[in-house]
């Protein structure tokens, strides 16, 4: 009995792992934390609860992207404008 949300969970995991490579504390830190979080919720079977967790993970991915864009913006601003 395969869960239809399994592919979404795997996609989210891979996306967060990819985004975590640029995290200030390093990719290893993110991988360990991510693995612990996904392993902790491994036995959840309720589709609604899984969807809520996926939504929370996607929100986290958007926050990471925003953090990276802000870092890039600050670096560009520092290069081209004098303070």
Beta strands, then each sheet from edge to edge (+ up, - down):
end
